[in-house]
């Protein structure tokens, strides 16, 4: 999920955060920086990093999206789902009354690009990063092998299930 007009760092791992922040050239712009993350911990470190780089106006959402959604059960200005690091996987914002699903579906299936926000427990066959996969693709993929955007080009050459090569 996200807030409108937020800049996505497009990082796959936390270690990539610093390089992505440097690419934004925030010091040159001189504008205030408002940041948010799942629970606020990564923002603490990122704001300290930006302050050390000379950016004077750095603000963060205290407690992250998790605390924000507790304060605004209707989702407030946050759209989509908040990815969390426990068995819940995601917490929807703007919940529909009876089925606890997010009204704003922001994701796309990694295989067919249909609008979908089912992150579940499906991971990339190569790197094990979580991927969004629609129910139709889960059903039609007999070997349950999916590939993230970084490893899409390996789809026809990297297999973990060797049944693909049976002579039957």
Secondary structure, DSSP 8 states (H G I E B T S, - for coil): -EETT------SSGGGHHHHHHHTTHHHH---EEE--SSSHHHHHHHHHHHHTT---EEE-TTHHHHHHHH-TT-TTEESEEE-SSTT-EEESSB-TTT--BS----B-TTT--B----TT-BBTTT--B----HHHHHH-TT--B--TTTGGGTTT--S-GGGG---
